[in-house]
Amino acid sequence: MDDLRRAGRSAVDLAVDHLAAVPGGPVWRPVAEADRSWLTRQPLPGAGRPLADLLHDVRDRILPYPMGNGHPRFFGWVNSPPSPAGVLVAPLAAAMNPSCAGGEHAGVLLERTVVRWLAELVDFPYQPGAGLLASGASVATVIAMATARQRAVRRQGHNVRETGLYGQRPLAIYASAEAHSCLRKAAELLGMGSRYIRTVPVDGAYRMETGALRRMITADREAGVRPFFVAASAGTVNTGTVDPLEEVAGIARECGLWFHIDGAYGALGILAEGARHLYAGLELADSLVLDPHKWLGVPVDAGCVLFRDPVGARDTFSLVPPYLRDDEADALGWFSEYGPEQTRPFRALRVWATISHLGREGIVRLVGRTTRLARTLAAMIEASDDFDLLAPAVTSVIAFRYRSVTLDPAATDALNQAIPAIVQGRGHAFLTGTRLSGTAALRACILHPETTEADLTALLDEIRTAVREATA
């Protein structure tokens, strides 16, 4: 234990020194060939090594090559810096190393609290047992869609757990053109097939067109396809757009569809000043996915799925017979009865520590600050003569495009495709690209609590430098 104590203190120093040095270093750097070889080609060690030696390798070979998301000028994807509280308690969760499948211990009981807290933050109606933590939105979406599939097939007098989808009419899923790819993965994994995912058009602000949704549902019914699931976005990853949730909820209710909301990134945007009206209808969802490891900064992995009704998920996943489920010692059952994971890590400690450290007021400040910076960046883009804003600033994602007065449309598109890699390689900022309406676009996601307006200026300057390099 003395070796562990000494190494533990060194590990803490390494972590703190790393976090302190991140803002002054490059956002991202390529991995040196010698270190790449070490990272990917190490032989299986025969004899064990001292803990101190392992830390030397971490210091010299691993910490120098972060993804970049800890830096204030990281604007790529939807990856936040780690919360200090989450970093602090992560080793303690590992020291306890419980399986949070169920039982009477701190990991399970604390998860009940943090799931309720997450529901309260976004004003989602919560009943005990109506939610659980998962690795992220991808697995949370599988849990939600599987639960919806079970309900849809039961309504036809069958049990998909017993008979599968054999002999069933195809089940159709509806999601906008801006929906996240995790919906397709879930549909393919659960046997519905990507052929029956209906891509609903979006309007000029990249919001789902509800008129088109209604027409597509009607057409499927007439063709003998069974509509069963509609997914709306509460903050897309491309533009931060929030779909017209209340309208989609009304159509789902009228047509008997499961109403799912992907709020993995953007659900917490409801806390931004003046944004609540955009989220009207969120409380009507049958299932809601949100990721604490996104806007909240909980160290990965930490996703969450919430349900209006706690019964559906348990009926979908539990292997405990219904007549044995009313155990007075724990009427809610085990978490493993509500999803596919049996051995489940102690995710709740990182979520609990992060929310406790920030408090509701701190979370509101974080969301407010990052959304205000996004609006500032949008204003800077609109005021420039070399950028075009492609979508309104709704959450903290900004989609835009470099505008060239000398290049033709095809060359301009190629230039916008090339910009992110050049910016990343320079190491002074980090952004990613995407495609909107068939053309290449740039996107900046602001999640870091220490990002400043000066960082936004630096980002645009880096893009301009990248353009000069690419066109030289």
C-alpha positions as CSV (number, residue, x, y, z in Angstrom):
1,M,0.0,0.0,0.0
2,D,2.9,2.4,0.5
3,D,3.8,2.1,-3.2
4,L,0.2,2.8,-4.1
5,R,0.2,5.8,-1.8
6,R,3.3,7.3,-3.3
7,A,2.2,6.6,-6.9
8,G,-1.2,8.0,-6.2
9,R,0.2,11.3,-5.0
10,S,2.4,11.4,-8.1
11,A,-0.6,10.6,-10.3
12,V,-2.6,13.5,-8.7
13,D,0.3,15.9,-9.4
14,L,0.5,14.6,-13.0
15,A,-3.2,15.2,-13.5
16,V,-3.2,18.7,-12.0
17,D,0.0,19.7,-13.8
18,H,-1.5,18.5,-17.1
19,L,-4.8,20.4,-16.6
20,A,-2.8,23.5,-15.6
21,A,-0.6,23.4,-18.7
22,V,-3.3,22.7,-21.3
23,P,-4.4,26.3,-21.9
24,G,-0.8,27.4,-22.7
25,G,0.0,24.5,-25.0
26,P,-1.2,23.5,-28.5
27,V,-4.8,22.5,-28.8
28,W,-3.8,19.4,-30.7
29,R,-0.5,18.0,-32.0
30,P,0.3,15.1,-34.3
31,V,1.8,12.0,-32.5
32,A,5.5,11.7,-33.1
33,E,6.4,8.5,-35.0
34,A,8.4,7.0,-32.1
35,D,5.6,7.6,-29.7
36,R,3.0,6.3,-32.2
37,S,5.1,3.1,-32.5
38,W,5.2,2.8,-28.7
39,L,1.5,3.4,-28.3
40,T,0.5,0.8,-31.0
41,R,3.2,-1.9,-31.0
42,Q,4.1,-2.6,-27.5
43,P,4.7,-6.3,-26.9
44,L,2.8,-8.0,-24.1
45,P,5.0,-7.6,-21.0
46,G,6.3,-10.7,-19.4
47,A,7.3,-9.4,-16.0
48,G,5.3,-6.8,-14.1
49,R,6.6,-3.2,-13.8
50,P,6.6,-0.8,-10.8
51,L,3.7,1.7,-10.6
52,A,6.2,4.6,-10.7
53,D,7.5,3.4,-14.1
54,L,3.9,3.3,-15.5
55,L,3.4,6.9,-14.5
56,H,6.7,7.9,-16.3
57,D,5.3,6.4,-19.5
58,V,2.0,8.2,-19.0
59,R,3.8,11.5,-18.5
60,D,6.1,11.1,-21.4
61,R,4.1,9.1,-24.0
62,I,0.4,9.6,-23.3
63,L,-0.3,13.0,-21.7
64,P,1.5,14.9,-24.5
65,Y,-1.1,13.8,-27.0
66,P,-4.6,14.7,-25.8
67,M,-7.6,14.9,-28.0
68,G,-7.7,18.6,-27.4
69,N,-11.0,19.0,-25.7
70,G,-9.5,20.3,-22.5
71,H,-8.3,23.5,-24.3
72,P,-10.4,26.7,-24.4
73,R,-9.9,26.9,-28.1
74,F,-11.3,23.5,-28.8
75,F,-14.5,24.0,-30.9
76,G,-14.7,20.5,-32.4
77,W,-17.6,18.0,-32.2
78,V,-19.4,18.1,-28.8
79,N,-16.7,17.2,-26.4
80,S,-16.3,19.2,-23.2
81,P,-13.3,19.6,-20.9
82,P,-13.5,17.4,-17.8
83,S,-15.1,18.9,-14.7
84,P,-12.6,19.2,-11.8
85,A,-15.0,17.5,-9.5
86,G,-15.3,14.6,-11.9
87,V,-11.6,14.2,-12.2
88,L,-11.2,14.3,-8.4
89,V,-13.6,11.4,-7.7
90,A,-12.9,9.2,-10.7
91,P,-10.1,7.3,-8.9
92,L,-12.4,6.8,-5.9
93,A,-15.0,5.1,-8.0
94,A,-12.3,2.9,-9.4
95,A,-11.1,2.2,-5.8
96,M,-14.6,1.0,-4.9
97,N,-15.0,-0.8,-8.2
98,P,-18.6,-1.9,-7.7
99,S,-21.0,-3.4,-10.3
100,C,-24.0,-1.1,-10.4
101,A,-26.3,-3.7,-11.8
102,G,-28.2,-3.6,-8.5
103,G,-28.1,-4.4,-4.9
104,E,-27.9,-2.3,-1.7
105,H,-24.8,-0.2,-2.0
106,A,-23.8,3.4,-2.6
107,G,-23.3,3.2,-6.3
108,V,-26.8,2.0,-7.0
109,L,-28.5,4.4,-4.5
110,L,-26.6,7.4,-5.7
111,E,-27.6,6.7,-9.3
112,R,-31.2,7.0,-8.3
113,T,-30.5,10.6,-7.1
114,V,-28.4,11.8,-10.1
115,V,-31.0,10.5,-12.6
116,R,-33.7,12.4,-10.7
117,W,-31.4,15.5,-10.7
118,L,-30.9,15.3,-14.4
119,A,-34.7,15.1,-15.0
120,E,-35.2,18.1,-12.7
121,L,-32.6,20.2,-14.5
122,V,-34.6,20.0,-17.8
123,D,-38.1,19.9,-16.2
124,F,-38.8,16.4,-17.4
125,P,-41.5,14.6,-15.4
126,Y,-39.8,11.9,-13.4
127,Q,-41.1,8.8,-11.6
128,P,-38.8,6.6,-9.5
129,G,-37.2,4.0,-11.7
130,A,-37.9,5.9,-14.9
131,G,-34.3,6.3,-16.0
132,L,-30.8,5.1,-15.8
133,L,-27.2,6.0,-16.7
134,A,-25.6,4.5,-19.8
135,S,-22.2,4.9,-21.5
136,G,-23.6,7.6,-23.7
137,A,-26.4,8.6,-26.1
138,S,-25.8,5.7,-28.5
139,V,-26.6,3.0,-25.9
140,A,-29.2,5.2,-24.3
141,T,-30.9,5.4,-27.7
142,V,-30.8,1.7,-28.1
143,I,-32.5,1.3,-24.7
144,A,-35.2,3.9,-25.7
145,M,-35.9,2.4,-29.1
146,A,-36.0,-1.2,-27.8
147,T,-38.6,-0.1,-25.2
148,A,-40.7,1.6,-28.0
149,R,-40.4,-1.5,-30.2
150,Q,-41.6,-3.7,-27.3
151,R,-44.7,-1.5,-26.9
152,A,-45.5,-1.3,-30.6
153,V,-45.3,-5.1,-31.0
154,R,-47.3,-5.7,-27.9
155,R,-50.1,-3.6,-29.2
156,Q,-50.4,-6.1,-32.1
157,G,-50.7,-8.9,-29.6
158,H,-47.2,-10.2,-29.8
159,N,-44.1,-10.2,-27.6
160,V,-41.0,-9.3,-29.5
161,R,-38.8,-10.8,-26.8
162,E,-40.3,-14.2,-27.5
163,T,-40.9,-14.2,-31.3
164,G,-38.6,-11.4,-32.5
165,L,-39.9,-9.5,-35.5
166,Y,-40.7,-12.6,-37.6
167,G,-43.9,-12.2,-39.4
168,Q,-44.3,-8.6,-38.3
169,R,-45.1,-5.7,-40.7
170,P,-42.1,-3.4,-41.1
171,L,-41.8,-0.7,-38.4
172,A,-41.1,2.8,-39.5
173,I,-38.9,5.4,-37.7
174,Y,-39.1,9.1,-38.4
175,A,-36.2,11.5,-37.8
176,S,-35.1,14.7,-39.5
177,A,-32.3,15.1,-42.0
178,E,-30.2,16.6,-39.1
179,A,-30.8,13.6,-36.7
180,H,-27.8,12.0,-35.1
181,S,-26.4,8.7,-36.6
182,C,-27.0,6.9,-33.3
183,L,-30.7,6.5,-34.4
184,R,-29.7,4.6,-37.5
185,K,-27.3,2.4,-35.5
186,A,-30.1,1.6,-33.0
187,A,-32.6,0.8,-35.8
188,E,-30.2,-1.5,-37.6
189,L,-29.1,-3.2,-34.4
190,L,-32.7,-3.8,-33.2
191,G,-33.8,-5.3,-36.5
192,M,-36.0,-2.5,-38.0
193,G,-33.5,-1.9,-40.8
194,S,-32.3,1.4,-42.2
195,R,-34.7,1.0,-45.2
196,Y,-37.5,1.9,-42.8
197,I,-35.9,5.1,-41.4
198,R,-37.8,8.0,-42.9
199,T,-35.8,11.2,-43.3
200,V,-38.1,14.1,-42.6
201,P,-37.1,17.3,-44.5
202,V,-36.0,20.4,-42.5
203,D,-36.9,24.0,-43.0
204,G,-34.5,26.9,-43.6
205,A,-33.5,26.9,-39.9
206,Y,-32.9,23.1,-40.1
207,R,-35.9,22.3,-37.9
208,M,-38.1,19.3,-38.7
209,E,-41.0,20.0,-41.1
210,T,-44.0,18.7,-39.2
211,G,-46.2,18.9,-42.3
212,A,-43.9,16.6,-44.1
213,L,-43.8,14.3,-41.1
214,R,-47.5,13.9,-41.1
215,R,-47.6,13.2,-44.8
216,M,-44.9,10.5,-44.5
217,I,-46.8,8.8,-41.7
218,T,-50.0,8.7,-43.8
219,A,-48.1,7.3,-46.8
220,D,-46.5,4.5,-44.8
221,R,-49.9,3.5,-43.4
222,E,-51.4,3.3,-46.8
223,A,-48.4,1.2,-48.0
224,G,-48.8,-1.3,-45.1
225,V,-45.8,-0.1,-43.1
226,R,-46.4,0.5,-39.4
227,P,-45.2,3.9,-38.1
228,F,-44.1,3.5,-34.5
229,F,-41.3,5.9,-33.5
230,V,-40.5,9.6,-34.1
231,A,-37.3,11.2,-32.9
232,A,-37.0,15.0,-32.5
233,S,-33.8,16.8,-31.6
234,A,-33.4,19.2,-28.7
235,G,-30.1,20.6,-30.0
236,T,-28.6,19.0,-33.1
237,V,-24.9,18.5,-33.3
238,N,-24.6,20.3,-36.7
239,T,-26.4,23.5,-36.0
240,G,-27.7,23.3,-32.4
241,T,-31.2,23.5,-33.7
242,V,-34.2,22.5,-31.6
243,D,-37.1,20.9,-33.5
244,P,-40.7,22.0,-32.9
245,L,-41.1,19.6,-30.0
246,E,-44.7,20.4,-29.1
247,E,-45.9,20.0,-32.7
248,V,-44.1,16.7,-33.1
249,A,-45.5,15.5,-29.7
250,G,-49.0,16.3,-31.0
251,I,-48.5,14.3,-34.2
252,A,-47.0,11.4,-32.2
253,R,-49.9,11.4,-29.8
254,E,-52.5,11.6,-32.6
255,C,-50.9,8.8,-34.6
256,G,-50.0,6.6,-31.7
257,L,-46.2,6.8,-32.2
258,W,-43.6,6.7,-29.5
259,F,-42.2,10.3,-29.1
260,H,-38.4,10.3,-28.5
261,I,-36.2,13.4,-28.0
262,D,-32.5,13.3,-28.6
263,G,-31.2,15.9,-26.1
264,A,-27.8,14.3,-25.7
265,Y,-26.1,17.6,-26.3
266,G,-28.7,20.3,-26.2
267,A,-31.3,19.4,-23.6
268,L,-29.6,21.6,-21.0
269,G,-30.0,24.5,-23.4
270,I,-33.4,24.9,-21.7
271,L,-31.6,26.7,-18.9
272,A,-30.3,29.5,-21.1
273,E,-32.0,32.9,-20.7
274,G,-34.9,33.3,-23.0
275,A,-34.6,29.7,-24.4
276,R,-37.4,27.9,-22.5
277,H,-40.1,28.5,-25.1
278,L,-37.9,26.7,-27.7
279,Y,-38.2,23.5,-25.6
280,A,-41.9,23.5,-25.1
281,G,-43.1,19.9,-25.5
282,L,-39.9,18.4,-24.1
283,E,-41.9,17.3,-21.1
284,L,-44.3,15.3,-23.4
285,A,-41.6,12.9,-24.6
286,D,-42.0,9.1,-24.0
287,S,-38.2,9.0,-23.8
288,L,-35.4,11.6,-23.5
289,V,-31.7,11.1,-23.9
290,L,-29.2,13.5,-22.4
291,D,-25.5,13.2,-21.9
292,P,-23.9,14.6,-18.7
293,H,-20.5,14.1,-20.3
294,K,-21.4,16.7,-22.9
295,W,-22.4,20.2,-21.7
296,L,-22.0,19.4,-18.0
297,G,-18.4,18.2,-18.5
298,V,-18.7,14.9,-16.6
299,P,-15.7,12.8,-17.6
300,V,-16.8,10.1,-20.1
301,D,-18.6,7.8,-20.1
302,A,-21.9,9.2,-18.7
303,G,-25.1,9.2,-20.7
304,C,-28.7,9.0,-19.4
305,V,-32.1,7.9,-20.7
306,L,-35.3,9.1,-19.0
307,F,-38.8,7.7,-19.5
308,R,-42.3,9.0,-18.8
309,D,-43.3,5.5,-17.6
310,P,-40.8,3.3,-15.7
311,V,-42.7,0.1,-16.6
312,G,-41.8,-0.1,-20.3
313,A,-38.0,-0.4,-20.0
314,R,-38.3,-3.1,-17.3
315,D,-40.7,-5.1,-19.4
316,T,-38.2,-4.8,-22.3
317,F,-35.1,-5.9,-20.5
318,S,-35.8,-7.7,-17.2
319,L,-35.2,-11.4,-16.9
320,V,-37.0,-11.5,-13.6
321,P,-40.5,-12.9,-14.0
322,P,-43.2,-10.2,-13.4
323,Y,-44.7,-12.2,-10.4
324,L,-41.3,-11.9,-8.6
325,R,-40.7,-8.2,-9.2
326,D,-42.7,-6.8,-6.3
327,D,-40.0,-7.4,-3.8
328,E,-40.7,-5.1,-0.9
329,A,-36.9,-4.7,-0.2
330,D,-36.5,-3.0,-3.6
331,A,-39.7,-2.6,-5.6
332,L,-37.8,-0.8,-8.4
333,G,-35.6,-3.9,-9.1
334,W,-32.1,-3.8,-10.3
335,F,-30.7,-1.3,-12.9
336,S,-29.7,-4.3,-15.0
337,E,-33.5,-5.0,-15.5
338,Y,-33.9,-1.6,-17.4
339,G,-31.1,-2.0,-20.0
340,P,-28.7,-4.3,-21.7
341,E,-25.7,-3.9,-19.3
342,Q,-25.3,-6.4,-16.5
343,T,-22.0,-5.3,-15.0
344,R,-22.3,-1.5,-14.8
345,P,-19.6,0.9,-13.7
346,F,-20.0,3.5,-10.9
347,R,-20.9,6.4,-13.3
348,A,-23.1,8.1,-10.8
349,L,-20.1,9.3,-8.6
350,R,-18.7,11.5,-11.4
351,V,-22.2,12.8,-12.3
352,W,-23.0,13.5,-8.6
353,A,-19.7,15.3,-8.0
354,T,-20.0,17.5,-11.0
355,I,-23.5,18.6,-10.4
356,S,-22.9,19.0,-6.6
357,H,-19.8,21.1,-7.4
358,L,-21.5,23.4,-9.8
359,G,-25.0,23.5,-8.3
360,R,-28.0,24.5,-10.3
361,E,-26.8,28.1,-10.3
362,G,-23.4,27.1,-11.7
363,I,-24.9,25.0,-14.4
364,V,-27.2,27.9,-15.4
365,R,-24.1,30.1,-15.6
366,L,-22.2,27.6,-17.7
367,V,-25.0,27.2,-20.2
368,G,-25.7,30.9,-20.2
369,R,-22.1,31.8,-20.8
370,T,-21.5,29.4,-23.6
371,T,-24.7,30.2,-25.4
372,R,-23.9,33.9,-25.2
373,L,-20.5,33.3,-26.7
374,A,-22.1,31.4,-29.5
375,R,-24.3,34.4,-30.3
376,T,-21.2,36.6,-30.2
377,L,-19.5,34.3,-32.7
378,A,-22.6,34.4,-34.9
379,A,-22.6,38.2,-34.8
380,M,-18.9,38.3,-35.6
381,I,-19.5,36.0,-38.6
382,E,-22.4,38.1,-39.8
383,A,-20.4,41.3,-39.5
384,S,-17.5,39.9,-41.6
385,D,-17.1,40.0,-45.3
386,D,-15.6,36.6,-45.6
387,F,-17.9,34.3,-43.7
388,D,-21.6,33.3,-44.0
389,L,-23.7,32.2,-41.0
390,L,-25.7,29.1,-42.1
391,A,-28.2,28.7,-39.2
392,P,-29.4,30.8,-36.3
393,A,-27.6,30.7,-33.0
394,V,-29.9,28.6,-30.9
395,T,-27.7,26.7,-28.4
396,S,-23.8,26.8,-28.4
397,V,-23.2,25.3,-31.9
398,I,-22.5,27.7,-34.8
399,A,-22.6,26.5,-38.4
400,F,-20.9,28.8,-40.9
401,R,-18.9,28.8,-44.1
402,Y,-15.9,30.6,-45.6
403,R,-17.0,32.8,-48.5
404,S,-14.7,33.3,-51.4
405,V,-15.2,36.0,-54.0
406,T,-12.5,34.6,-56.4
407,L,-13.3,30.9,-56.3
408,D,-16.1,29.1,-58.1
409,P,-18.7,27.1,-56.0
410,A,-16.9,23.8,-56.4
411,A,-13.6,25.2,-55.4
412,T,-15.1,27.1,-52.5
413,D,-16.7,23.8,-51.3
414,A,-13.4,22.0,-51.5
415,L,-11.7,24.8,-49.6
416,N,-14.3,24.6,-46.8
417,Q,-13.7,20.9,-46.6
418,A,-9.9,21.4,-46.3
419,I,-10.0,24.2,-43.7
420,P,-10.6,22.0,-40.5
421,A,-7.5,19.8,-41.0
422,I,-5.3,22.8,-41.7
423,V,-6.6,24.6,-38.6
424,Q,-6.1,21.5,-36.4
425,G,-2.6,20.9,-37.7
426,R,-1.5,24.4,-36.8
427,G,-2.4,23.7,-33.2
428,H,-3.8,27.1,-32.2
429,A,-7.5,26.2,-32.5
430,F,-9.6,23.2,-33.3
431,L,-12.8,23.0,-35.3
432,T,-14.6,20.4,-37.4
433,G,-16.5,20.4,-40.6
434,T,-19.8,19.0,-41.7
435,R,-22.2,19.2,-44.6
436,L,-25.4,21.2,-44.6
437,S,-27.8,21.1,-47.5
438,G,-25.3,19.2,-49.5
439,T,-22.4,21.7,-49.1
440,A,-19.3,21.7,-47.0
441,A,-19.6,23.8,-43.8
442,L,-17.6,24.7,-40.7
443,R,-19.0,24.2,-37.2
444,A,-17.8,25.4,-33.9
445,C,-19.2,24.0,-30.6
446,I,-18.5,26.1,-27.5
447,L,-18.6,24.1,-24.2
448,H,-15.4,25.2,-22.4
449,P,-16.2,27.4,-19.3
450,E,-13.0,29.4,-19.9
451,T,-13.4,30.2,-23.6
452,T,-13.4,34.0,-24.2
453,E,-14.3,36.4,-27.0
454,A,-10.5,36.6,-27.7
455,D,-10.6,32.9,-28.4
456,L,-13.4,33.4,-30.9
457,T,-11.4,36.1,-32.7
458,A,-8.4,33.7,-32.7
459,L,-10.6,31.0,-34.3
460,L,-11.7,33.2,-37.2
461,D,-8.1,34.4,-37.7
462,E,-6.9,30.8,-37.8
463,I,-9.4,30.0,-40.4
464,R,-8.3,32.9,-42.5
465,T,-4.7,31.8,-42.1
466,A,-5.7,28.3,-43.2
467,V,-7.4,29.8,-46.3
468,R,-4.2,31.6,-47.2
469,E,-2.2,28.4,-46.8
470,A,-4.6,26.4,-48.9
471,T,-4.8,28.9,-51.7
472,A,-1.1,29.9,-51.8
